[in-house]
Amino acid sequence: MPDFVVEARDAFYSRVGVVEQYTTLDVISRFNGVGAWTLTVPADSAEAAILQPGGGIIVWISGLARPVMSGPITGVTRAWSSDQPGRGLVTYSGVSDETLLWSRVTLPVPANTAENQSADRYTFTGPAAGVLRQLVNVNAGPAARADRVIANLDVPVYSFGRTLTIGTRFDVLGVALQEIAASAGIGWRLRQGTTDRLMFEPYTPRVHDDGEAVFSPEAGTLSAYSYKLTAPTASRLVVAAQGEGRNRWIKQYDDTSGAPSEWSRTPLERFVDRRDVPVARGSTGSPVNPDDPTQPADPDALAQLDQAAAEAFAESQALAELSVTPIDTDTLRYGVHYEVGDVVTVDVHGQVITDVLREVRLIDGADGPRVQPIIGTDGASGTPGLYRDVRRIWNSIRKLEARR
């Protein structure tokens, strides 16, 4: 099983010590999202002295070159009772550094102040990884306005993945990154490594089609599992761009994957409001430039509608969630042979499931270290379903507010 190393850092990302004495460590790492962690230490320990509000932790698996997670402290709880030795326990809770990308919105003109926006939206075309990198760089990285730069953040140049055209307007940066990455089938992470810097890193998830990452009772790599399916919320999209009334350009998209028909014989329709995209309906019914109806619509604007449909389908798809309890072996070890974002295989009594590893929970306590991966479609998570639904509604409302 994994051997964890936990480092403590201060508010300036400088390491202040190693957390050697802890009661429990619980880390949840999420693919293209914000992870979470808790760490409990004796209140009278040296560890309690170096773990302070404003600081954070970096979690490693011994022998690996890249940390499992890094992130700030967001809460501190101290507890004591008369039947405990010493001065009680302190539990620190926090999130992963990816949360920083939820602290920025995407400005239409990133170089201008929020009060001096001179365009309706920010548009960019390029390989998917380059698009992700560009959005981070101009809204939070070295190319952002000085008052918006996230301290210690490095945004190296990346250029891979299929070509995308995106348009954003006051979207939450982290949400925009999630949607773009989901439509392109790539991953991204934000972590502190061996220096005092944070690095934003898009990457191509590994697809294990060579039989390397297979969880199976017969192979001695799986001790338990549970499986959950959730129906899709939409299989047909009505995407509306600019215009008013009958002059508004509207395009219908149907999910052709075949998956929704397994759940419903009737198409599940959803309206997607993209009034920020400059496409109107011309007198002949064709898409035109709203500023000059004699001219056809800009191909980049039409591509933004296609991208909006891809993002909405990704958000509305059926969910399949498989939680497994693997057995660590010399040939199947977390962080070495597989990690969050990889495409792995579970073979349960001849039923083979291959999908993305969306979330991994790493636990170290009185019973020793444990790894609990969650495998499934985009959106699969150990997060309670109600929270996911509320979060999805909040994201949708936030987008609508930003596009008006």
C-alpha positions as CSV (number, residue, x, y, z in Angstrom):
1,M,0.0,0.0,0.0
2,P,1.1,3.6,-0.5
3,D,3.6,5.3,1.9
4,F,2.4,8.9,2.3
5,V,4.6,11.9,2.9
6,V,2.9,15.1,4.0
7,E,4.7,18.4,3.8
8,A,3.4,21.6,5.5
9,R,3.7,25.0,3.7
10,D,3.2,28.6,4.7
11,A,1.1,31.3,3.0
12,F,4.0,32.0,0.6
13,Y,4.2,28.4,-0.5
14,S,7.5,27.8,1.4
15,R,7.9,24.4,3.1
16,V,8.0,24.7,6.9
17,G,8.3,21.0,7.8
18,V,7.2,17.4,7.3
19,V,4.0,16.2,9.1
20,E,5.3,12.9,10.5
21,Q,2.8,12.5,13.4
22,Y,-0.8,12.4,12.3
23,T,-3.8,10.4,13.4
24,T,-5.7,10.3,10.1
25,L,-5.2,11.6,6.6
26,D,-8.0,11.6,4.1
27,V,-7.4,13.0,0.6
28,I,-9.9,13.1,-2.3
29,S,-8.3,13.8,-5.7
30,R,-10.6,14.7,-8.6
31,F,-10.1,14.7,-12.3
32,N,-10.4,18.2,-13.7
33,G,-11.9,19.5,-10.5
34,V,-11.3,20.6,-6.9
35,G,-10.2,17.9,-4.5
36,A,-10.5,17.9,-0.7
37,W,-8.5,16.8,2.3
38,T,-8.5,16.5,6.1
39,L,-5.6,15.9,8.4
40,T,-5.7,15.2,12.1
41,V,-2.7,15.7,14.4
42,P,-2.2,15.8,18.2
43,A,-2.8,19.3,19.5
44,D,0.4,19.3,21.5
45,S,2.6,18.1,18.6
46,A,5.2,20.0,16.6
47,E,2.9,19.4,13.5
48,A,0.2,21.5,15.1
49,A,2.6,24.4,15.5
50,I,3.6,24.5,11.8
51,L,0.1,23.9,10.3
52,Q,-1.4,27.4,10.4
53,P,-4.3,29.2,8.7
54,G,-3.1,30.7,5.4
55,G,-0.8,27.7,4.9
56,G,-1.4,24.3,3.4
57,I,-0.1,20.9,2.7
58,I,1.6,18.9,-0.1
59,V,0.8,15.2,-0.2
60,W,3.2,12.8,-1.8
61,I,3.4,9.0,-2.3
62,S,6.9,8.0,-1.4
63,G,9.0,7.4,-4.5
64,L,6.9,9.3,-7.0
65,A,8.0,12.4,-8.8
66,R,4.7,14.3,-8.7
67,P,2.5,15.0,-5.6
68,V,-0.9,13.5,-5.3
69,M,-2.3,16.9,-4.2
70,S,-1.4,20.3,-2.8
71,G,-3.8,22.8,-1.3
72,P,-4.6,25.4,1.3
73,I,-6.1,25.0,4.8
74,T,-9.7,26.2,4.8
75,G,-10.8,25.1,8.3
76,V,-9.4,24.2,11.7
77,T,-11.2,22.2,14.4
78,R,-9.8,21.5,17.8
79,A,-11.4,18.8,20.0
80,W,-10.6,17.4,23.5
81,S,-12.3,15.1,26.0
82,S,-11.3,13.8,29.4
83,D,-10.8,10.3,28.1
84,Q,-8.1,11.4,25.6
85,P,-4.4,11.6,26.4
86,G,-2.6,14.9,26.0
87,R,-4.3,18.2,24.9
88,G,-6.7,16.6,22.3
89,L,-6.6,16.7,18.5
90,V,-6.6,19.3,15.8
91,T,-8.2,18.6,12.5
92,Y,-7.3,20.7,9.5
93,S,-9.5,20.6,6.4
94,G,-8.8,22.0,3.0
95,V,-9.2,21.8,-0.7
96,S,-6.8,21.3,-3.6
97,D,-5.0,24.2,-5.3
98,E,-7.3,23.9,-8.3
99,T,-9.7,26.0,-6.2
100,L,-7.7,29.1,-7.2
101,L,-9.1,28.8,-10.7
102,W,-12.6,29.2,-9.3
103,S,-11.6,32.5,-7.8
104,R,-11.4,34.2,-11.3
105,V,-13.9,35.0,-14.0
106,T,-13.1,35.2,-17.7
107,L,-13.1,38.8,-18.8
108,P,-14.1,39.7,-22.4
109,V,-11.0,41.9,-22.6
110,P,-8.6,40.5,-20.0
111,A,-6.2,43.4,-20.3
112,N,-8.8,45.9,-19.2
113,T,-10.4,46.6,-15.9
114,A,-13.8,45.1,-15.2
115,E,-15.3,48.6,-15.5
116,N,-13.7,49.1,-18.9
117,Q,-14.8,46.1,-21.0
118,S,-14.9,47.1,-24.7
119,A,-16.0,43.7,-26.2
120,D,-18.9,41.4,-25.7
121,R,-16.8,38.2,-25.2
122,Y,-13.3,36.8,-25.3
123,T,-12.8,34.4,-28.2
124,F,-9.8,32.1,-29.0
125,T,-9.1,29.3,-31.4
126,G,-6.4,26.7,-31.0
127,P,-5.6,23.2,-29.8
128,A,-7.5,22.3,-26.7
129,A,-4.5,22.4,-24.4
130,G,-3.5,25.7,-25.8
131,V,-7.0,27.1,-25.2
132,L,-6.9,26.0,-21.6
133,R,-3.5,27.5,-21.1
134,Q,-4.6,30.7,-22.8
135,L,-7.6,31.2,-20.6
136,V,-5.6,30.6,-17.4
137,N,-2.7,32.8,-18.6
138,V,-4.7,35.9,-19.4
139,N,-7.1,35.7,-16.5
140,A,-4.9,34.4,-13.6
141,G,-1.3,33.9,-14.9
142,P,1.6,36.1,-15.9
143,A,-0.3,37.6,-18.8
144,A,-3.2,38.8,-16.6
145,R,-3.6,42.3,-15.2
146,A,-1.3,42.7,-12.2
147,D,-4.2,42.8,-9.7
148,R,-5.6,39.5,-11.0
149,V,-2.3,37.5,-11.1
150,I,-2.4,34.5,-8.8
151,A,0.8,34.5,-6.8
152,N,3.5,31.9,-7.7
153,L,1.5,30.5,-10.6
154,D,3.4,29.3,-13.7
155,V,1.6,28.7,-17.0
156,P,3.9,26.9,-19.4
157,V,3.1,26.7,-23.1
158,Y,1.1,23.7,-24.2
159,S,-0.3,22.8,-27.6
160,F,-2.1,19.5,-28.2
161,G,-5.6,18.2,-28.6
162,R,-8.3,18.9,-31.2
163,T,-8.8,22.5,-32.4
164,L,-11.5,24.4,-30.6
165,T,-13.1,27.8,-30.9
166,I,-14.3,29.1,-27.6
167,G,-16.1,32.3,-26.4
168,T,-16.4,33.3,-22.8
169,R,-18.0,36.2,-20.9
170,F,-17.6,36.5,-17.2
171,D,-17.7,32.7,-16.8
172,V,-16.1,31.1,-13.7
173,L,-12.6,30.2,-15.0
174,G,-12.6,26.7,-13.3
175,V,-16.0,25.8,-14.8
176,A,-15.0,27.0,-18.3
177,L,-11.8,24.8,-18.0
178,Q,-13.9,21.8,-17.0
179,E,-16.3,22.1,-19.9
180,I,-13.6,22.7,-22.5
181,A,-11.5,19.8,-21.2
182,A,-14.5,17.5,-21.1
183,S,-15.5,18.2,-24.7
184,A,-11.9,17.7,-25.9
185,G,-11.2,14.5,-23.8
186,I,-8.1,15.9,-22.0
187,G,-7.1,16.7,-18.4
188,W,-5.6,19.5,-16.4
189,R,-4.2,20.0,-12.9
190,L,-2.7,22.7,-10.7
191,R,-0.2,21.5,-8.1
192,Q,2.9,22.6,-6.1
193,G,5.8,20.3,-6.7
194,T,9.4,20.5,-5.4
195,T,9.6,24.3,-5.6
196,D,7.5,27.2,-4.1
197,R,5.7,27.6,-7.4
198,L,2.3,26.3,-8.6
199,M,2.1,24.9,-12.1
200,F,-0.9,24.6,-14.4
201,E,-0.6,21.5,-16.5
202,P,-2.9,20.2,-19.2
203,Y,-2.3,16.6,-20.1
204,T,-3.5,13.7,-22.2
205,P,-5.0,11.0,-19.9
206,R,-3.3,7.6,-20.2
207,V,-5.5,4.9,-21.9
208,H,-4.5,1.5,-20.5
209,D,-5.4,-0.8,-23.4
210,D,-2.5,-3.1,-22.8
211,G,-4.0,-4.8,-19.8
212,E,-1.8,-3.0,-17.3
213,A,-4.5,-1.4,-15.2
214,V,-7.1,-4.0,-14.7
215,F,-9.0,-4.4,-11.4
216,S,-10.4,-7.9,-11.0
217,P,-11.1,-10.4,-8.2
218,E,-9.7,-13.2,-10.3
219,A,-6.4,-11.3,-10.8
220,G,-6.2,-10.6,-7.0
221,T,-6.4,-6.8,-7.5
222,L,-9.9,-6.1,-6.4
223,S,-11.5,-6.9,-3.0
224,A,-14.9,-5.1,-3.3
225,Y,-16.9,-2.9,-5.7
226,S,-20.3,-1.0,-6.0
227,Y,-21.9,0.2,-9.2
228,K,-24.4,3.1,-9.7
229,L,-26.2,4.3,-12.9
230,T,-28.0,7.6,-13.3
231,A,-30.3,8.5,-16.2
232,P,-29.4,11.4,-18.6
233,T,-31.1,14.7,-18.1
234,A,-31.1,15.7,-21.8
235,S,-30.7,14.0,-25.1
236,R,-31.8,16.9,-27.4
237,L,-30.6,20.4,-27.2
238,V,-32.2,23.6,-28.5
239,V,-29.3,26.1,-28.6
240,A,-30.3,29.7,-29.1
241,A,-27.9,32.5,-30.2
242,Q,-28.5,36.2,-30.6
243,G,-31.6,37.8,-32.1
244,E,-35.2,38.5,-30.8
245,G,-38.3,36.5,-31.3
246,R,-38.5,34.9,-34.7
247,N,-35.2,36.5,-35.7
248,R,-33.3,34.6,-33.1
249,W,-31.0,31.9,-34.5
250,I,-31.9,28.5,-33.0
251,K,-30.3,25.2,-33.8
252,Q,-31.3,21.7,-32.6
253,Y,-28.7,19.1,-31.6
254,D,-29.6,15.4,-31.0
255,D,-27.4,12.9,-29.1
256,T,-26.5,10.2,-31.6
257,S,-24.5,8.0,-29.2
258,G,-27.5,5.8,-28.6
259,A,-27.0,5.9,-24.8
260,P,-30.1,8.0,-24.0
261,S,-32.5,5.6,-25.7
262,E,-31.5,3.0,-23.1
263,W,-33.3,5.1,-20.5
264,S,-36.1,6.9,-22.4
265,R,-38.1,6.3,-25.6
266,T,-38.9,10.0,-25.7
267,P,-36.1,12.6,-26.4
268,L,-35.3,14.7,-23.4
269,E,-35.1,18.3,-24.5
270,R,-33.1,21.1,-22.9
271,F,-32.9,24.8,-23.8
272,V,-29.4,26.3,-23.9
273,D,-29.3,30.1,-23.9
274,R,-26.2,31.5,-25.7
275,R,-27.4,35.0,-26.5
276,D,-23.8,36.0,-26.3
277,V,-22.9,34.3,-29.6
278,P,-23.4,36.8,-32.5
279,V,-25.6,34.7,-34.9
280,A,-29.1,35.8,-36.0
281,R,-31.7,34.3,-38.2
282,G,-31.8,35.9,-41.7
283,S,-34.9,36.5,-43.8
284,T,-34.4,33.2,-45.6
285,G,-33.9,31.3,-42.4
286,S,-30.1,31.0,-42.7
287,P,-27.7,32.1,-40.0
288,V,-26.4,35.7,-40.5
289,N,-24.2,38.3,-38.9
290,P,-26.6,40.3,-36.6
291,D,-24.6,43.5,-37.2
292,D,-25.0,43.1,-41.0
293,P,-27.8,40.7,-41.9
294,T,-26.7,40.7,-45.6
295,Q,-23.6,38.8,-44.5
296,P,-23.4,35.2,-43.4
297,A,-22.7,34.3,-39.8
298,D,-19.0,34.2,-38.7
299,P,-17.8,30.6,-38.9
300,D,-16.1,31.0,-35.5
301,A,-19.5,32.1,-34.0
302,L,-21.2,29.0,-35.4
303,A,-18.3,26.9,-34.0
304,Q,-19.0,28.4,-30.6
305,L,-22.6,27.1,-30.8
306,D,-21.3,23.6,-31.6
307,Q,-19.0,23.8,-28.7
308,A,-21.8,24.9,-26.4
309,A,-23.8,21.9,-27.5
310,A,-20.9,19.6,-26.8
311,E,-20.5,21.1,-23.3
312,A,-24.2,20.8,-22.5
313,F,-24.3,17.2,-23.7
314,A,-21.3,16.4,-21.4
315,E,-23.1,18.0,-18.5
316,S,-26.4,16.2,-19.2
317,Q,-25.2,12.7,-20.0
318,A,-26.1,9.5,-18.3
319,L,-23.7,8.8,-15.4
320,A,-22.1,5.5,-14.6
321,E,-20.2,5.4,-11.3
322,L,-18.1,2.4,-10.1
323,S,-16.5,2.5,-6.7
324,V,-13.8,-0.2,-6.2
325,T,-11.6,-1.2,-3.4
326,P,-8.3,-2.4,-5.1
327,I,-5.6,-4.5,-3.7
328,D,-2.2,-2.9,-4.1
329,T,0.2,-5.2,-5.8
330,D,3.7,-4.9,-7.4
331,T,2.0,-4.6,-10.8
332,L,-0.9,-2.4,-9.9
333,R,0.0,0.4,-7.6
334,Y,-1.7,3.8,-7.4
335,G,0.5,6.6,-8.7
336,V,2.9,4.2,-10.4
337,H,0.7,2.2,-12.7
338,Y,-2.5,4.3,-12.7
339,E,-3.7,7.7,-11.4
340,V,-6.7,10.1,-11.6
341,G,-7.7,10.7,-15.3
342,D,-6.5,7.4,-16.6
343,V,-8.7,5.1,-18.6
344,V,-8.7,1.8,-16.6
345,T,-10.6,-1.5,-16.7
346,V,-12.6,-3.4,-14.1
347,D,-13.4,-7.0,-14.8
348,V,-16.0,-8.3,-12.4
349,H,-16.8,-12.0,-13.0
350,G,-16.5,-11.6,-16.8
351,Q,-18.4,-8.2,-17.0
352,V,-15.8,-5.7,-18.3
353,I,-16.1,-2.0,-17.7
354,T,-13.6,0.5,-19.2
355,D,-13.8,4.1,-18.3
356,V,-12.1,7.1,-16.8
357,L,-10.8,7.2,-13.2
358,R,-12.7,10.3,-12.0
359,E,-11.9,10.4,-8.4
360,V,-9.5,8.7,-5.9
361,R,-9.8,8.7,-2.1
362,L,-6.6,8.1,-0.2
363,I,-6.9,7.3,3.5
364,D,-4.3,6.6,6.1
365,G,-5.3,6.0,9.7
366,A,-5.4,3.3,12.4
367,D,-6.3,0.6,9.9
368,G,-3.4,1.5,7.6
369,P,-3.4,3.2,4.1
370,R,-6.2,2.6,1.7
371,V,-7.0,3.6,-1.9
372,Q,-10.6,3.9,-3.2
373,P,-10.9,4.8,-6.9
374,I,-14.2,5.9,-8.5
375,I,-14.5,5.1,-12.2
376,G,-17.1,6.4,-14.5
377,T,-18.4,9.0,-17.0
378,D,-17.7,12.7,-16.7
379,G,-19.5,13.9,-13.6
380,A,-19.2,10.6,-11.7
381,S,-18.1,11.4,-8.1
382,G,-18.4,10.3,-4.5
383,T,-19.9,13.7,-3.9
384,P,-23.5,13.4,-2.7
385,G,-26.0,13.6,-5.6
386,L,-27.9,16.5,-4.2
387,Y,-24.7,18.6,-4.0
388,R,-23.9,17.8,-7.6
389,D,-27.4,18.8,-8.7
390,V,-27.3,22.1,-6.8
391,R,-23.8,22.8,-8.1
392,R,-25.0,22.2,-11.7
393,I,-28.0,24.5,-11.2
394,W,-25.7,27.2,-9.7
395,N,-23.3,26.9,-12.7
396,S,-26.1,27.3,-15.2
397,I,-27.5,30.3,-13.4
398,R,-24.1,31.9,-13.2
399,K,-23.6,31.4,-16.9
400,L,-26.9,33.0,-17.7
401,E,-26.2,36.0,-15.5
402,A,-22.8,36.5,-17.1
403,R,-24.1,36.4,-20.7
404,R,-26.8,39.0,-20.4
